Amino acid sequence: MATDVEIAQQFTPRPITEISDALGIDREHLHPYGRDIAKIDLKALNGKSGKKGHLILVSATTPTPSGEGKTTTTIGLGQAFTQLNESVCLALREPSLGPCLGMKGGATGGGYSQIIPADRINLHFTGDFHAITSANNLLSAAIDNHIFHGNQLGIDPRQIAWRRVMDMNDRSLRKIVVGLGGKNQGIPREGGFDITAASEVMAMLCLADNAEDLKRRLDRTLVGYNYQNEPVYAAQLDVTGAMMALLRDAMQPNLVQSFEGTPAFVHGGPFANIAHGCNSVIATRMAMQHADWAITEAGFGFDLGAEKFFDIKCRIAELDPDAVVLVTTVRALKMHGGKAKDNLESEDLEALQQGLGNLDKHIESVELFNKHPVVALNRFASDTDAEVALVRARCIALGVSFAETTHHADGGKGSVELAKVVMASIKKNSPFQPLYDLDLPVVEKVRAVCKAMYGADDVAFTKDAEQDLKHVEMLGLTDLPICIAKAPSSLSDDPELHGRPRGFEVTVRQIQINAGAGFLVILTGKIMRMPGLPKKPAASNMQLMESGIIEGLE
């Protein structure tokens, strides 16, 4: 079977000017990065203010460790709309170097449903992640520098909430001590690193309406507390102007294309298990204003990315998807039915039957938001007709729309049936209903999500989390939405509980205040905001060939 790199060599991308012309974007708003990538000036949002395409959200059931092809399905669905001569544009997240070099490899789709140039998108792209990393760490440097030069704000080094970030999985940096080496090297204190995808700067950029909104968010970012236990904000350190300068180009969404010429805005990359998991509001609006159909995705399963898409992104940006696609696979459902993850290719109808409970729960979760899901079965070569028929029958029994897709092997034509079903489904959807009211106490918001989305019996707050809650109340931020950081491989906060777990309690161990982004991060179980590399990382399979082609980035 041909590799993704070998398949990509079969296609010659159209000049990016042709892609932007097809969207009706004025050339004066186009900033090319070579022949097949461009940034789009935010002024392009002003040119078609009257147009609002239908928004389609793609989510998934709880995935296996290698993922279930949600991005590939999103791209394949976009290509299917292109096959049907529909006006369509994708709005996707940017890949992070951490998982690209860690466990998952690249994040630009697969087979005949990819966005290109995959190597550049996966590695560095237009530098947005580097700009976000630099802006974040400038604020970190300013905090320590302020303390070193007299500390006029009286910042308590023991209560600094702002952490450094880097775009790499590195467990050794989760907890560190900075300022060692003598009095000229700074003030020693405990600190640590998160991955850039979890940075609040990333969240702020992805949720901002424009540059002015982003600046306001940066200014109100909580960095810590002084010795009187009063909050200290980024604006008091006089570096948010410089942070904006670093983020100037990163605010502009990136335009690329799929193999079949489907336009794609790729912008922002927060993870859904440790952040809010959605691409930028700016890119989503750009897609909606320049196409009749805008297709976006939310990370990991519906319980993570899609819940945050509705309860955070849709609230803040006043969005409401017209259709919801729920991607699943036979192999994922068999794993949730108890089959070993290294033995998912052999037929096992009993395990599949047991695993359907996971699909049932996600369908119920979609319906909690007043949406009628379309189940897209991403078919693999090892799937048998009997297994596919079993999943189809379950959807029919539940009254849910279903479509089998083969976009990985067949490109856009492999998802034409899905596209037709999705277009028909928009008539069945009502305005979305959030899971909780913002004026509820924080504990009740957490309980609402854990019970409704995960199926938990209740939640438990540790002593540290209760102390964090007091800070939230002191700052008057109890009306913010919540962003729960949770294990992605389970509906619970225990990554080993597969299927549809019941009779469990979710443990909240910490609450982080993202005042600039406008939400509270609820850390559950053992989830970390800095991942580690696996024993054999994906990086060990990569090689730069003499031709300049990068092999192993899949």
C-alpha positions as CSV (number, residue, x, y, z in Angstrom):
1,M,0.0,0.0,0.0
2,A,1.3,3.4,-0.9
3,T,2.4,5.7,1.9
4,D,0.9,9.1,2.4
5,V,4.1,10.7,1.1
6,E,3.9,8.6,-2.1
7,I,0.3,9.4,-2.6
8,A,1.0,13.1,-2.2
9,Q,3.6,13.0,-4.9
10,Q,0.8,12.1,-7.3
11,F,-0.8,15.5,-6.9
12,T,0.3,18.9,-8.1
13,P,-1.3,21.6,-5.9
14,R,-3.0,24.5,-7.7
15,P,-1.4,28.0,-7.1
16,I,-2.7,29.4,-3.9
17,T,-3.9,32.4,-5.8
18,E,-6.4,30.2,-7.6
19,I,-7.7,28.8,-4.3
20,S,-8.2,32.3,-2.9
21,D,-9.8,33.5,-6.1
22,A,-12.3,30.7,-5.9
23,L,-13.2,31.9,-2.4
24,G,-13.6,35.4,-3.6
25,I,-10.7,36.8,-1.5
26,D,-9.2,40.0,-2.9
27,R,-5.6,39.6,-4.0
28,E,-4.7,42.6,-1.8
29,H,-5.6,40.5,1.3
30,L,-3.4,37.6,0.2
31,H,0.1,37.2,1.7
32,P,1.7,34.2,0.0
33,Y,4.2,31.9,1.7
34,G,5.6,30.4,-1.4
35,R,3.4,28.9,-4.1
36,D,0.9,26.9,-2.2
37,I,0.5,28.6,1.3
38,A,-0.8,32.0,2.1
39,K,-1.9,34.1,5.1
40,I,-5.1,36.0,4.7
41,D,-5.4,39.6,6.0
42,L,-8.1,40.0,8.6
43,K,-9.6,42.7,6.4
44,A,-10.9,39.9,4.2
45,L,-13.6,39.4,6.9
46,N,-15.0,42.8,6.1
47,G,-15.5,42.1,2.4
48,K,-18.4,39.6,2.6
49,S,-20.1,40.5,5.8
50,G,-23.5,39.5,4.4
51,K,-22.6,35.9,3.6
52,K,-22.9,33.2,6.2
53,G,-22.4,29.6,5.1
54,H,-23.8,26.6,6.8
55,L,-21.4,25.4,9.6
56,I,-20.7,21.6,9.9
57,L,-19.0,20.3,13.1
58,V,-17.1,17.0,12.8
59,S,-16.5,15.1,16.1
60,A,-16.0,11.5,17.0
61,T,-16.5,8.6,19.5
62,T,-13.8,7.9,22.0
63,P,-10.7,7.0,19.9
64,T,-8.0,4.4,20.0
65,P,-4.5,5.6,20.8
66,S,-3.8,6.1,17.1
67,G,-6.9,8.1,16.4
68,E,-9.9,7.2,14.2
69,G,-9.4,9.5,11.2
70,K,-11.5,12.5,12.3
71,T,-9.3,14.9,10.4
72,T,-9.1,12.6,7.4
73,T,-12.9,12.4,7.5
74,T,-13.3,16.1,7.7
75,I,-11.0,16.6,4.6
76,G,-12.8,13.8,2.7
77,L,-16.1,15.3,3.5
78,G,-14.9,18.7,2.2
79,Q,-13.7,17.0,-1.0
80,A,-17.1,15.3,-1.4
81,F,-18.7,18.7,-1.4
82,T,-16.3,19.7,-4.0
83,Q,-17.2,16.6,-6.0
84,L,-20.8,17.7,-5.8
85,N,-19.9,21.2,-7.1
86,E,-20.8,22.8,-3.8
87,S,-19.1,25.9,-2.4
88,V,-17.1,24.6,0.5
89,C,-14.2,25.5,2.8
90,L,-12.5,23.7,5.7
91,A,-11.5,25.3,9.0
92,L,-8.9,23.1,10.8
93,R,-6.4,23.3,13.6
94,E,-2.7,23.5,13.0
95,P,-0.6,20.4,14.1
96,S,1.7,20.7,17.0
97,L,5.3,19.4,16.8
98,G,4.8,17.5,20.1
99,P,2.4,14.8,18.8
100,C,3.9,14.9,15.3
101,L,7.2,13.8,16.7
102,G,5.7,11.8,19.6
103,M,2.9,9.3,19.2
104,K,0.4,10.3,16.5
105,G,2.7,11.5,13.7
106,G,1.3,14.0,11.2
107,A,-2.1,15.6,11.4
108,T,-3.0,16.6,7.9
109,G,-5.2,13.7,7.0
110,G,-4.3,10.5,5.3
111,G,-4.5,8.4,2.1
112,Y,-6.4,10.4,-0.6
113,S,-7.9,12.8,1.8
114,Q,-5.0,15.1,2.8
115,I,-4.3,18.8,3.0
116,I,-1.0,19.9,1.4
117,P,1.9,20.6,1.7
118,A,1.7,18.1,4.5
119,D,5.4,18.3,5.5
120,R,5.4,22.1,5.9
121,I,2.0,22.1,7.7
122,N,3.2,19.5,10.2
123,L,6.6,21.0,10.7
124,H,6.7,24.7,11.5
125,F,4.2,25.8,8.8
126,T,4.1,29.6,8.9
127,G,5.6,30.0,12.3
128,D,2.3,30.6,14.3
129,F,3.3,28.1,17.1
130,H,6.7,29.7,17.4
131,A,5.1,33.2,17.7
132,I,2.7,32.0,20.4
133,T,5.6,30.3,22.2
134,S,7.7,33.5,22.1
135,A,4.8,35.7,23.2
136,N,4.1,33.4,26.1
137,N,7.7,33.2,27.2
138,L,8.2,36.9,26.9
139,L,5.6,37.4,29.6
140,S,7.4,34.7,31.7
141,A,10.7,36.5,31.2
142,A,9.1,39.9,32.1
143,I,7.7,38.4,35.4
144,D,11.1,37.1,36.6
145,N,12.8,40.3,35.3
146,H,10.4,42.5,37.3
147,I,11.1,40.5,40.5
148,F,14.9,40.7,39.9
149,H,14.8,44.5,39.4
150,G,13.1,45.5,42.7
151,N,9.7,43.9,42.4
152,Q,7.7,47.1,42.6
153,L,4.4,45.1,42.1
154,G,5.3,42.9,45.1
155,I,4.8,39.7,43.1
156,D,5.0,36.7,45.4
157,P,7.3,34.2,43.7
158,R,5.4,31.4,45.4
159,Q,2.1,32.4,43.7
160,I,3.1,32.9,40.1
161,A,0.5,31.2,37.9
162,W,2.0,31.9,34.5
163,R,4.1,29.0,33.1
164,R,6.6,28.8,30.3
165,V,5.7,26.7,27.2
166,M,7.4,24.9,24.3
167,D,6.0,23.0,21.3
168,M,7.5,19.7,22.2
169,N,6.5,16.7,24.5
170,D,9.0,16.8,27.4
171,R,7.9,15.4,30.7
172,S,11.2,16.5,32.3
173,L,10.1,20.2,32.2
174,R,6.8,19.8,33.9
175,K,8.3,21.0,37.2
176,I,11.6,22.9,37.4
177,V,13.4,25.5,39.4
178,V,14.5,28.7,37.7
179,G,16.9,31.4,38.8
180,L,19.7,29.2,40.1
181,G,23.4,30.1,39.8
182,G,23.8,33.1,42.1
183,K,22.4,36.6,42.7
184,N,23.0,37.7,39.1
185,Q,21.0,34.9,37.6
186,G,17.6,35.8,38.9
187,I,15.5,34.9,42.0
188,P,15.2,31.1,42.5
189,R,11.6,29.8,42.4
190,E,9.6,26.8,41.3
191,G,8.2,26.9,37.8
192,G,7.5,24.6,34.8
193,F,6.6,24.2,31.2
194,D,3.3,23.4,29.4
195,I,3.1,22.5,25.8
196,T,2.4,25.4,23.5
197,A,-1.0,23.9,22.4
198,A,-2.1,24.3,26.1
199,S,-0.9,27.9,26.4
200,E,-3.5,30.5,27.3
201,V,-2.0,32.7,24.5
202,M,-3.0,30.0,22.1
203,A,-6.5,30.0,23.6
204,M,-6.7,33.8,23.4
205,L,-5.6,33.9,19.8
206,C,-8.1,31.2,18.9
207,L,-11.1,32.9,20.6
208,A,-10.3,36.6,19.7
209,D,-12.5,38.5,17.3
210,N,-9.7,40.7,16.1
211,A,-6.5,42.4,17.2
212,E,-8.2,44.8,19.6
213,D,-10.0,41.9,21.3
214,L,-6.7,39.9,21.5
215,K,-5.0,42.9,23.2
216,R,-7.8,43.2,25.7
217,R,-7.5,39.5,26.5
218,L,-3.7,39.7,26.9
219,D,-4.0,42.7,29.2
220,R,-6.4,41.0,31.6
221,T,-4.4,37.7,31.8
222,L,-3.8,36.7,35.4
223,V,-0.1,36.0,36.0
224,G,-0.1,35.6,39.8
225,Y,-0.6,37.3,43.1
226,N,1.3,39.8,45.2
227,Y,2.3,39.4,48.9
228,Q,-1.2,40.8,49.9
229,N,-2.8,38.0,47.9
230,E,-4.1,40.5,45.3
231,P,-4.1,39.6,41.6
232,V,-1.4,40.8,39.2
233,Y,-2.3,41.0,35.5
234,A,-0.2,41.0,32.4
235,A,-1.0,44.7,31.6
236,Q,0.9,45.7,34.7
237,L,4.2,44.4,33.3
238,D,4.0,46.6,30.2
239,V,4.8,43.8,27.7
240,T,1.4,43.1,26.1
241,G,2.2,45.6,23.3
242,A,5.3,43.6,22.5
243,M,3.3,40.3,22.7
244,M,0.9,41.7,20.1
245,A,3.9,42.6,17.9
246,L,5.1,39.0,18.1
247,L,1.5,37.7,17.3
248,R,0.9,40.1,14.4
249,D,1.3,37.6,11.6
250,A,0.0,34.7,13.7
251,M,-3.4,36.3,14.0
252,Q,-3.9,35.9,10.2
253,P,-5.3,32.5,9.2
254,N,-3.4,30.2,6.9
255,L,-4.9,29.1,3.6
256,V,-4.0,25.8,2.0
257,Q,-5.8,23.1,-0.1
258,S,-6.6,19.5,-0.2
259,F,-5.5,17.0,-2.9
260,E,-8.7,17.9,-4.8
261,G,-8.4,21.6,-4.5
262,T,-10.8,22.1,-1.6
263,P,-9.8,25.3,0.3
264,A,-8.8,24.9,3.9
265,F,-8.1,27.6,6.6
266,V,-5.6,26.0,9.1
267,H,-5.2,28.2,12.1
268,G,-4.6,27.7,15.8
269,G,-4.0,24.4,17.5
270,P,-5.2,23.9,21.1
271,F,-5.5,20.2,22.2
272,A,-8.9,19.1,23.3
273,N,-7.8,16.9,26.2
274,I,-5.8,19.8,27.9
275,A,-7.3,22.9,26.2
276,H,-10.4,23.9,24.3
277,G,-9.6,21.9,21.2
278,C,-11.0,24.2,18.4
279,N,-9.4,26.1,15.6
280,S,-9.6,29.9,15.6
281,V,-12.9,31.8,15.6
282,I,-11.3,34.0,12.9
283,A,-10.7,31.1,10.6
284,T,-14.1,29.6,11.1
285,R,-15.8,32.9,10.3
286,M,-13.5,33.4,7.3
287,A,-14.6,30.0,6.0
288,M,-18.3,30.8,6.6
289,Q,-18.1,34.2,4.9
290,H,-16.4,32.8,1.8
291,A,-18.3,29.5,1.2
292,D,-21.8,28.1,1.4
293,W,-20.5,25.2,3.5
294,A,-17.9,25.5,6.2
295,I,-16.6,22.3,7.8
296,T,-14.7,22.4,11.0
297,E,-13.7,19.8,13.6
298,A,-13.1,19.6,17.4
299,G,-10.4,17.4,18.9
300,F,-10.7,13.9,20.3
301,G,-14.1,12.5,21.2
302,F,-17.4,14.5,21.5
303,D,-17.1,14.5,25.3
304,L,-13.9,16.7,25.0
305,G,-13.5,18.9,21.9
306,A,-17.2,19.1,20.8
307,E,-18.5,19.9,24.3
308,K,-16.0,22.8,24.5
309,F,-16.9,23.8,21.0
310,F,-20.5,24.3,22.1
311,D,-20.0,25.5,25.7
312,I,-17.0,27.8,25.1
313,K,-16.5,28.6,21.4
314,C,-20.1,28.9,20.3
315,R,-21.0,31.0,23.4
316,I,-18.1,33.4,22.9
317,A,-18.3,33.7,19.1
318,E,-22.1,33.3,18.8
319,L,-21.8,30.3,16.4
320,D,-24.3,27.5,16.0
321,P,-23.5,24.5,13.7
322,D,-26.1,23.5,11.3
323,A,-25.0,19.8,11.3
324,V,-22.9,17.5,13.5
325,V,-21.0,14.5,12.1
326,L,-19.9,11.8,14.6
327,V,-17.0,9.8,13.2
328,T,-16.6,6.2,14.4
329,T,-14.7,3.1,13.4
330,V,-15.3,-0.6,13.8
331,R,-11.9,-1.0,15.4
332,A,-12.5,1.6,18.1
333,L,-15.9,0.1,19.0
334,K,-14.3,-3.3,19.2
335,M,-11.6,-1.9,21.6
336,H,-14.4,-0.4,23.7
337,G,-16.0,-3.9,23.7
338,G,-12.9,-5.4,25.3
339,K,-10.8,-6.5,22.4
340,A,-7.0,-5.9,22.7
341,K,-5.8,-2.8,20.9
342,D,-3.2,-4.8,19.0
343,N,-5.8,-7.3,17.7
344,L,-8.5,-5.0,16.2
345,E,-8.3,-6.2,12.6
346,S,-9.9,-9.6,13.1
347,E,-13.7,-9.8,12.9
348,D,-15.3,-9.9,16.4
349,L,-19.0,-9.2,16.3
350,E,-19.4,-9.9,20.1
351,A,-16.8,-7.3,21.0
352,L,-18.3,-4.9,18.5
353,Q,-21.7,-5.4,20.0
354,Q,-20.3,-4.7,23.5
355,G,-18.5,-1.6,22.3
356,L,-21.6,0.0,20.7
357,G,-22.4,1.4,24.1
358,N,-19.7,4.0,23.5
359,L,-21.4,5.1,20.3
360,D,-24.7,5.2,22.1
361,K,-23.4,7.6,24.7
362,H,-21.9,10.0,22.2
363,I,-25.1,10.0,20.2
364,E,-27.0,10.9,23.4
365,S,-24.4,13.6,24.1
366,V,-24.9,15.2,20.7
367,E,-28.7,15.3,21.2
368,L,-28.2,17.1,24.6
369,F,-27.2,20.1,22.5
370,N,-30.4,19.9,20.4
371,K,-28.5,18.4,17.4
372,H,-29.3,15.4,15.3
373,P,-26.0,13.6,14.6
374,V,-24.9,11.9,11.4
375,V,-22.8,8.9,12.2
376,A,-19.9,8.5,9.7
377,L,-18.3,5.0,9.8
378,N,-14.8,5.5,8.6
379,R,-14.3,2.1,7.0
380,F,-10.9,0.3,7.1
381,A,-9.8,-2.5,4.8
382,S,-10.0,-5.0,7.6
383,D,-13.7,-4.2,8.4
384,T,-16.1,-7.0,7.4
385,D,-19.5,-6.4,5.8
386,A,-21.1,-8.0,8.9
387,E,-19.4,-5.6,11.2
388,V,-20.4,-2.6,9.1
389,A,-24.0,-3.9,9.0
390,L,-24.1,-4.2,12.8
391,V,-23.1,-0.5,13.3
392,R,-25.6,0.6,10.6
393,A,-28.4,-1.4,12.3
394,R,-27.7,0.2,15.6
395,C,-27.9,3.7,14.1
396,I,-31.2,2.8,12.3
397,A,-32.6,1.4,15.6
398,L,-31.7,4.7,17.3
399,G,-33.2,6.8,14.5
400,V,-29.8,8.3,13.6
401,S,-28.6,9.1,10.1
402,F,-25.7,6.9,9.0
403,A,-23.2,6.9,6.1
404,E,-20.2,4.6,5.4
405,T,-17.1,6.4,4.1
406,T,-14.0,5.3,2.2
407,H,-12.4,8.7,1.7
408,H,-9.0,7.4,2.8
409,A,-8.9,5.0,-0.2
410,D,-11.1,6.9,-2.6
411,G,-10.8,10.6,-1.8
412,G,-13.8,12.8,-2.1
413,K,-15.9,10.3,-4.0
414,G,-15.7,8.0,-1.0
415,S,-17.6,10.5,1.1
416,V,-20.3,11.7,-1.4
417,E,-22.9,9.6,0.4
418,L,-21.9,11.2,3.7
419,A,-22.1,14.7,2.2
420,K,-25.6,14.1,0.9
421,V,-26.8,12.8,4.3
422,V,-25.2,15.8,6.0
423,M,-26.9,18.3,3.7
424,A,-30.2,16.7,4.4
425,S,-29.6,16.7,8.2
426,I,-29.6,20.4,8.6
427,K,-33.4,20.5,8.5
428,K,-33.5,18.3,11.6
429,N,-31.3,20.5,13.9
430,S,-32.5,23.2,16.3
431,P,-30.5,26.1,17.9
432,F,-28.0,24.6,20.3
433,Q,-28.7,24.4,24.0
434,P,-25.6,24.8,26.3
435,L,-25.1,22.1,29.0
436,Y,-25.1,24.7,31.8
437,D,-26.0,28.3,32.6
438,L,-23.0,30.5,33.2
439,D,-24.4,31.8,36.5
440,L,-24.3,28.4,38.1
441,P,-21.7,27.8,40.8
442,V,-18.4,26.4,39.3
443,V,-18.9,23.1,41.2
444,E,-22.3,22.7,39.6
445,K,-21.0,23.5,36.1
446,V,-18.3,20.8,36.5
447,R,-21.0,18.4,37.9
448,A,-23.3,19.1,34.9
449,V,-20.6,18.3,32.3
450,C,-19.3,15.2,34.2
451,K,-22.8,13.7,34.6
452,A,-24.2,14.6,31.2
453,M,-21.1,14.1,28.9
454,Y,-19.2,11.4,30.8
455,G,-21.9,9.6,32.6
456,A,-20.3,10.1,36.0
457,D,-22.2,9.7,39.2
458,D,-20.6,12.7,40.8
459,V,-17.4,14.8,41.1
460,A,-14.9,15.2,44.0
461,F,-12.7,18.2,44.6
462,T,-9.3,17.8,46.2
463,K,-8.1,20.3,48.9
464,D,-6.0,22.0,46.3
465,A,-9.0,22.4,43.9
466,E,-11.1,23.8,46.8
467,Q,-8.3,26.4,47.5
468,D,-8.3,27.3,43.8
469,L,-12.0,27.7,43.9
470,K,-11.6,30.3,46.6
471,H,-9.3,32.3,44.3
472,V,-11.9,32.1,41.5
473,E,-14.6,33.4,43.9
474,M,-12.3,36.2,45.2
475,L,-11.7,37.4,41.7
476,G,-15.4,37.4,40.7
477,L,-14.8,34.9,37.9
478,T,-17.4,32.3,38.8
479,D,-19.5,33.2,35.7
480,L,-16.9,31.9,33.3
481,P,-17.4,28.7,31.2
482,I,-15.3,25.7,32.1
483,C,-12.7,23.8,30.1
484,I,-12.2,20.3,31.5
485,A,-8.8,18.6,31.0
486,K,-9.4,14.9,31.0
487,A,-8.1,11.6,29.7
488,P,-9.0,11.4,25.9
489,S,-9.1,7.6,25.7
490,S,-12.0,7.2,28.1
491,L,-15.3,8.8,28.9
492,S,-14.1,8.9,32.5
493,D,-11.0,10.5,34.0
494,D,-9.4,7.0,34.1
495,P,-7.7,6.3,30.7
496,E,-8.1,2.5,31.3
497,L,-11.9,2.6,31.5
498,H,-13.2,1.9,28.0
499,G,-16.6,1.4,26.5
500,R,-19.4,3.2,28.4
501,P,-18.2,3.2,32.0
502,R,-20.7,3.6,34.8
503,G,-20.6,4.0,38.6
504,F,-17.5,6.3,38.6
505,E,-16.6,9.6,40.1
506,V,-14.5,12.3,38.5
507,T,-11.7,13.8,40.7
508,V,-10.9,17.5,40.2
509,R,-7.4,18.2,41.5
510,Q,-6.8,21.7,40.3
511,I,-8.4,24.8,38.7
512,Q,-6.4,27.2,36.6
513,I,-7.8,30.6,35.9
514,N,-7.5,31.7,32.2
515,A,-9.0,35.2,32.6
516,G,-7.7,36.3,29.3
517,A,-9.1,33.4,27.4
518,G,-12.3,33.7,29.4
519,F,-12.6,30.2,30.9
520,L,-11.5,28.1,33.9
521,V,-9.4,25.0,33.2
522,I,-10.5,22.1,35.4
523,L,-7.7,19.5,35.7
524,T,-9.0,16.0,36.5
525,G,-7.4,12.7,37.3
526,K,-3.8,12.5,36.4
527,I,-3.9,14.6,33.2
528,M,-0.8,16.8,32.5
529,R,-0.6,19.9,30.4
530,M,2.9,18.8,29.2
531,P,2.8,15.4,27.5
532,G,5.7,13.0,27.4
533,L,7.2,11.1,24.5
534,P,6.5,7.4,24.2
535,K,9.2,4.8,24.4
536,K,9.6,4.8,20.6
537,P,8.5,8.2,19.4
538,A,7.4,8.9,15.8
539,A,10.5,11.0,15.4
540,S,12.6,7.8,15.3
541,N,10.9,6.9,12.0
542,M,11.6,10.2,10.2
543,Q,14.4,10.8,7.7
544,L,15.2,13.8,5.5
545,M,16.0,12.3,2.0
546,E,18.5,13.8,-0.5
547,S,15.5,14.8,-2.6
548,G,14.3,17.0,0.3
549,I,11.3,14.8,1.0
550,I,10.7,13.9,4.6
551,E,9.8,10.3,5.0
552,G,8.1,8.8,8.1
553,L,5.9,11.9,8.8
554,E,2.6,10.0,8.8
